[in-house]
């Protein structure tokens, strides 16, 4: 999908390490009028749907300060500059859970919120993950591993235990991908 190039100028308003706030001036392709808008510049993210050799899904519970909640999610994180999504997903899996995998497959790539953000979320799947790795959480992380069966996932979603929109999107894309995998 191409991105229309109608931005005329961009001014950095703030840099908060994990995101930058920009004020942009553009010309409306419909009216030709100048428009001022704000956007967030972020690094791309990765989320991995990992499965153990016995078929359980590896999830993490962690506190999310934005909403002030404990959230049940698939392992995820920022992609470092110059890092490939597959490498980042495998790294995040081990850092957050201690599980390892030799390879991951791309399920899909989405824009989390293209109205105000420029980044993408790469969703991966990994099978036969083993717990032989080393957990290496960031100072602000307090991640707890939780293994769930695939049959439990819809129950957890309906009960509101899984309520992170990007996790729900990843799961839906995984279901579609599983029916017809994307070649990676």
ABEGO torsion letter per residue (X at the ends): XBBBBABABBBBABBAGABBBBBBBBBBAAAGBBBBBBBBBBBBBBBBBBBBAAGBBBBBBBBBAAAGBBBBBBBBEBBBBGBBAAAAAAAAAAAAAGBBBABBBBAEBBBABAAABABBBBBBBBBGBBAABBBBBBAABBBBBBBBBAAAAAAAAAAGABABAAAAAAAAAAAAAAABBBBX
